Amino acid sequence: MKSKSLFASVIFFIILAIGAAIAYAAYSASNMAEAEIIGAAAFLIALFISSSIKIADPWDKAVVLRLGHFQSLRGPGLFFIIPVLDTIPYWIDTRVITTSFKAEKTLTKDTVPVDVDAVLFWKVLDPQKAALEVADYISAISWASQTALRDVIGKTMLSDMLEGRDKISSVLQKIIDERTEPWGINVNSVEVKDVLIPAALENAMSMQAQAERERQARVILGDSERQVAEKFGEAALTYANNPVALHLRAMNMLYEGLKQNSTIVIVPSSAVDTMQLGGLAGLTALTMGIGQDKANKELDAGTK
């Protein structure tokens, strides 16, 4: 129920003041009975007119009933009613309203208890239906939203709920809109804010995700090894048909190994024969040549 406006109170006092002035004039003329009648009439007139004046805000619609029957919707702005005969039981807010609702410890389709928080954005399109078709439309839409949320949770798998919040929101919007349409209410959107699962299940899902990542890493590593083996096979075919290339590659590998700090390199005899280094003497000469090159480089660096 909306409180009485300041404008109506001002009108009341103005009319009352005019009546008091007329009554005082009659009293000054030694007509006391007439002065009392004028004062009482001024009070009743002021009370009647101030009670008939109503002002609705730009977003309000006043539901006017006359002797218990629906009369009209009034507002926004200034309007008048007939006191005693007309009453205004509801002032309907036509702006977009937000309502928070939740479902606690509700089982999903795969029997997992979850807590879901959501927000509903709705608007009254038909104030007459909202006032006459349901006793308390604000409470009714809140309960309708909670029951719809529980129904959707019970028909949804946990994985779908965690991954497809937009889909759940659209389904909720459709269900709630169908329930509230007879009340003259339109649901603009539904937003699922949060889905909470038990801590033990959250840890298990984290371990499952970690195991899945490790499995993917092993699969990638195995695929890499397979690709390397294929490339080695292709290289082997190339060297098999080209002994000179194999000899040069073996010489390069041995040279790179001897350039490092290692002083001893063990080379199979079969590899020595393949590289055609001339046995132990050839290896010794190669090693001494590399050692001499390193010594010359160090001497040059010390001189500089």
C-alpha positions in Angstrom: 0.0 0.0 0.0 1.4 3.3 -1.1 1.5 6.2 1.5 -0.4 9.4 1.1 1.3 11.9 -1.2 2.4 15.3 0.1 0.4 17.0 -2.6 -2.9 15.6 -1.2 -1.9 16.8 2.3 -1.2 20.3 1.0 -4.6 20.4 -0.7 -6.2 19.2 2.6 -4.7 22.0 4.6 -5.5 24.7 2.0 -9.2 23.8 1.9 -9.3 23.5 5.6 -7.7 27.0 5.9 -10.3 28.5 3.5 -13.1 26.9 5.5 -11.7 28.1 8.8 -11.5 31.7 7.4 -15.1 31.6 6.3 -16.2 30.2 9.6 -14.3 32.9 11.4 -16.0 35.5 9.3 -19.4 34.0 10.2 -18.4 33.8 13.9 -17.4 37.5 13.8 -20.9 38.3 12.5 -22.3 36.7 15.7 -23.6 33.7 13.8 -22.0 30.9 15.8 -24.2 28.0 14.5 -23.4 28.9 10.9 -19.7 29.1 11.7 -19.7 25.6 13.2 -21.5 24.2 10.2 -19.1 25.9 7.8 -16.1 24.6 9.8 -17.4 21.0 9.8 -18.3 21.2 6.1 -14.8 22.5 5.2 -13.2 19.7 7.1 -15.3 17.0 5.3 -14.7 18.6 1.9 -10.9 18.8 2.5 -10.9 15.2 3.7 -12.9 14.0 0.7 -10.8 15.9 -1.9 -7.5 15.0 -0.4 -8.5 11.3 -0.2 -9.5 11.3 -3.9 -6.2 12.7 -5.1 -3.6 10.0 -6.0 -0.2 10.3 -7.7 1.5 7.3 -9.4 5.2 7.2 -10.2 6.3 6.7 -13.8 6.9 2.9 -13.2 3.7 2.3 -11.2 0.2 1.1 -12.1 -2.6 1.5 -9.6 -5.3 -1.2 -9.6 -8.6 0.5 -8.8 -11.5 -1.6 -7.4 -15.0 -0.2 -7.0 -17.2 -1.9 -4.5 -15.0 -5.1 -4.9 -15.0 -5.1 -8.7 -12.1 -4.3 -11.0 -12.6 -0.7 -12.2 -9.4 0.3 -14.1 -5.7 0.7 -14.1 -4.5 4.2 -13.3 -1.2 6.0 -13.6 1.4 7.2 -14.0 0.8 10.8 -12.9 -2.1 12.5 -11.2 -5.5 10.8 -11.0 -8.7 10.8 -8.9 -10.8 8.1 -7.2 -14.1 8.2 -5.4 -13.3 7.8 -1.7 -15.2 4.9 0.1 -16.4 3.5 -3.2 -12.9 3.1 -4.8 -9.9 1.3 -3.2 -6.4 0.7 -4.5 -5.2 -2.7 -3.1 -2.1 -2.9 -5.3 0.5 -0.6 -6.8 2.2 -2.7 -9.5 5.9 -2.0 -10.3 6.4 -2.4 -14.1 10.2 -2.2 -14.1 12.5 -5.1 -14.5 12.9 -6.9 -11.2 15.7 -9.3 -10.1 15.0 -12.2 -7.8 17.7 -14.5 -6.4 16.8 -18.2 -5.8 18.7 -21.3 -5.0 18.5 -25.1 -4.7 20.4 -26.7 -1.9 21.5 -30.4 -1.7 19.6 -31.3 -4.8 20.5 -34.6 -6.6 21.5 -34.5 -10.2 20.6 -37.2 -12.7 23.7 -39.1 -11.7 22.9 -38.8 -7.9 25.4 -36.1 -7.0 24.2 -33.5 -4.4 24.8 -29.9 -5.6 24.0 -26.3 -4.5 23.0 -24.0 -7.3 22.5 -20.2 -7.1 20.7 -18.3 -9.8 19.2 -14.9 -10.6 15.9 -14.3 -12.4 15.1 -11.1 -14.4 11.4 -10.5 -14.9 8.9 -7.8 -15.6 5.1 -7.4 -15.1 3.5 -6.9 -18.6 -0.2 -7.2 -17.5 -0.7 -5.5 -14.1 -4.4 -6.6 -14.0 -3.5 -10.3 -14.2 -0.7 -9.9 -11.7 -3.2 -8.3 -9.2 -6.2 -10.6 -9.8 -4.9 -14.0 -10.9 -2.4 -14.7 -8.1 -2.5 -13.6 -4.4 1.2 -12.6 -4.1 2.9 -12.6 -7.5 6.4 -11.8 -6.1 6.4 -14.8 -3.7 4.7 -17.0 -6.4 7.4 -16.3 -9.0 10.1 -17.0 -6.4 8.6 -20.4 -5.5 8.0 -21.2 -9.2 11.7 -20.5 -9.9 12.9 -22.7 -7.1 10.8 -25.7 -8.1 11.8 -25.3 -11.8 15.4 -25.2 -10.8 15.1 -28.4 -8.8 13.3 -30.1 -11.7 16.1 -29.2 -14.2 18.8 -30.3 -11.8 17.2 -33.7 -11.4 17.1 -34.2 -15.1 20.7 -33.0 -15.8 24.0 -34.8 -15.5 26.7 -33.2 -13.3 29.2 -32.8 -16.2 26.5 -31.1 -18.4 25.7 -28.8 -15.6 29.3 -27.7 -15.0 30.0 -27.3 -18.8 26.6 -26.0 -20.1 25.3 -23.3 -17.8 23.9 -21.3 -20.7 21.8 -24.3 -21.8 20.5 -24.7 -18.2 19.7 -21.0 -18.1 17.7 -21.1 -21.3 15.8 -24.2 -20.2 15.0 -22.5 -16.8 13.8 -19.4 -18.6 11.4 -21.3 -20.8 9.9 -23.3 -17.9 9.5 -20.3 -15.6 8.1 -18.2 -18.4 5.4 -20.8 -19.1 4.4 -20.9 -15.4 4.2 -17.2 -15.0 2.6 -16.2 -18.3 -1.0 -16.6 -16.9 0.0 -14.1 -14.2 0.9 -11.4 -16.8 4.6 -11.8 -16.0 7.4 -12.1 -18.6 10.8 -13.7 -17.8 13.6 -11.8 -19.5 16.5 -14.1 -18.6 17.8 -16.5 -16.0 21.5 -16.5 -15.0 23.0 -19.5 -13.1 25.6 -17.9 -10.9 27.4 -20.8 -9.2 27.3 -24.6 -8.9 28.8 -26.0 -5.7 29.7 -29.7 -5.4 30.9 -31.7 -2.3 34.6 -31.2 -1.4 35.4 -34.9 -1.7 34.0 -35.0 -5.2 35.9 -31.9 -6.1 39.1 -33.5 -5.0 38.3 -36.7 -7.0 37.5 -34.6 -10.1 40.8 -32.8 -9.7 42.7 -36.1 -9.5 40.8 -37.4 -12.5 41.7 -34.2 -14.5 45.4 -34.6 -13.5 45.5 -38.2 -14.5 43.9 -37.3 -17.8 46.6 -34.7 -18.4 49.3 -37.2 -17.6 47.7 -39.7 -20.0 47.7 -37.1 -22.8 51.3 -36.2 -22.1 52.3 -39.9 -22.4 50.4 -40.3 -25.6 52.1 -37.2 -27.1 55.5 -38.5 -26.0 54.8 -41.9 -27.5 53.7 -40.3 -30.8 56.9 -38.2 -30.8 59.0 -41.4 -30.4 57.2 -43.0 -33.2 57.8 -40.0 -35.5 61.5 -40.0 -34.5 61.8 -43.7 -35.3 60.2 -43.2 -38.7 62.7 -40.5 -39.5 65.6 -42.7 -38.4 64.3 -45.4 -40.6 64.1 -43.0 -43.6 67.7 -41.8 -42.8 68.9 -45.5 -42.6 67.5 -46.1 -46.0 69.4 -43.1 -47.3 72.7 -44.1 -45.8 72.3 -47.8 -47.0 72.3 -46.6 -50.6 75.1 -44.1 -50.0 78.2 -45.4 -48.1 80.1 -42.1 -48.6 77.3 -40.2 -46.8 77.4 -42.7 -43.9 81.2 -42.4 -43.6 81.0 -38.6 -43.5 78.2 -38.7 -40.9 80.2 -41.1 -38.7 83.3 -38.9 -38.9 81.3 -35.8 -38.0 79.7 -37.6 -35.0 83.1 -38.7 -33.7 84.6 -35.3 -34.2 81.8 -33.6 -32.3 82.2 -36.1 -29.4 86.0 -35.6 -29.2 85.6 -31.8 -29.2 84.0 -31.9 -25.8 85.9 -32.2 -22.5 85.7 -35.9 -22.6 89.2 -37.5 -23.1 88.1 -41.1 -23.7 85.7 -42.2 -26.4 84.8 -45.8 -26.7 83.9 -46.8 -30.3 82.8 -50.3 -31.3 85.2 -52.0 -33.7 82.5 -52.5 -36.2 82.0 -48.7 -36.3 85.7 -48.2 -36.7 85.7 -50.5 -39.7 82.7 -48.7 -41.1 84.3 -45.3 -40.8 87.5 -46.6 -42.4 89.8 -44.8 -39.9 92.6 -47.4 -40.2 92.1 -49.0 -36.8 93.7 -47.8 -33.6 96.4 -45.7 -35.3 93.8 -43.7 -37.2 91.8 -43.0 -34.0 94.9 -42.0 -32.2 95.9 -39.6 -34.9 92.5 -38.1 -35.0 92.5 -37.6 -31.2 95.9 -36.0 -31.2 95.0 -33.7 -34.0 91.9 -32.5 -32.1 93.9 -32.1 -28.9 96.6 -30.1 -30.7 93.9 -27.8 -32.2 92.5 -27.2 -28.7 95.9 -26.4 -27.3 96.6 -23.9 -30.1 93.3 -22.2 -29.4 94.0 -21.9 -25.7 97.5 -20.6 -26.4 96.1 -18.0 -28.8 93.6 -16.9 -26.2 96.2 -16.6 -23.4 98.4 -14.5 -25.7 95.6 -12.1 -26.4 
